[in-house]
Amino acid sequence: MKDFAATLRAVMSALAAWYREGHRELPWRSTRDPYTILLSEIMLQQTQVDKVIPYFERFLVRFPDVQSLAGAREDDVLKLWEGLGYYRRARHLLESARIIAAMGGWPNDIEGLSSLPGVGRSTAGAVASIAFGKRAPILDGNVKRVWCRLAAYDAIPQGRALKPLWDLSEAAVEVEEPDIVNQALMELGATICRRTAPTCTACPVNRWCRAFAEGRVEELPLSVRRAPRPVYDVSVAILQRGDRFLVTRRKSDGFLGGLWELPGGKWEDGEDGCSALHRELAEELGVQTRILKEYPPVRHAYTHFEVVLHPYVCELLEDASPTTALPMEWIRRQDIASLAFPSGTLKVFAGVFKEDLKRVADGEGEWNGGRRTDRE
């Protein structure tokens, strides 16, 4: 690593020249506005560029600057984020906007930017370098991989052991313009030095790459073998009352925080979908219900686990009022468009409502807010 650092000037000069000659035209690369850059950096965390672009563009139409975002309702922000995942990012972005608006201006260095909710050292470095021209380093996943291959570092280190990679990033921004250096490193990792199928022959710095010289590019950095993701069966209820059905809101500080969902929960040992649903609704809402119809299950994968959601349309056995410590609302089908739901719940809605709308189209019945009735 020390020997490689000696060649860093040549490496970064070649990389910067390559970036200036041509790079992807991305919507956040035409500005030095810190709000636009922060938004893009937050959205790009653990999310691919192609998926981010439409969300980024819609978000800026609705909230074009930090002041407009600072005055937004959390529900509106989460709805715009719906389907992008990692929703804590959206809540942190809203908190950051409110802090910046209250300050009356942007912090422009690593220390100030890192103090914002959800803004780590690398994100702060990107905003500081691109928006404010500070010699601030970055070290996101793509850049870690680039450094590990260039210096033939076997594995991406963790925690304090990341210091050698941070040292390289810090040295790199001293060589050329920091905004160019950081964007070039990210561009190289995203387009050429990819995790799989890297195109080394097109790499502008392959002459200095030790992994390339040793024929080890495909194996470096070494991958950590992950355990298979567990799969959980979950029963969910479209609990109807008249033309409405019940949704509850998840706690803001937990997984999928602040999103609305259908009541229900995981199956316990020995349970089937119906028994799990009855138990969950009794525990969660304090009510007894009658199941009217079961729908085909839908599967949805999260980062560390998968769920199989089993939807049931049901109604209260008595004229009881569900009670829960969580916020809840009785909504109509059209209200789905104004509340933010997890992607798995949206899949349930698509399956349930599509099937019943098809039934109506076939002349077999009609749909009334979740209740299926036969035609007379």
Buried (B, 14 or more C-beta within 10 A) or exposed (E): EEEBBEBBBEBBBBBBEBBEEEBEEBEBBEEEBBBBBBBBBBBBBEBEBEBBBEBBEEBBEEBEEBEBBBEBEBBBBBBBBBEBBBBBBBBBBBBBBBBBBEEEEBBBEBEBBBEBBBBBBBBBBBBBBBBBEBBBBBBBBBBBBBBBBBBBBEEBBEEEEBEBBBBBBBBBBEBBBBBBBBBBBBBBBBBBBEEEEBEBEEBBBBEBBBBBEEEBBEEBBEEEEEEEEEEEBBBBBBBBBEBBBBBBBBEEEEEBBBBBBBBBBEBEEEBEBBEBBBBBBEEBBEBEBEBBBBBEBBEBEBEEEBBBBBBBBBBBEEEEEBEBEEEBEBBEBEBBEEBBBBBBBBBBBEBBBEBBEEBEEEEEEBBEBBBBEEEE
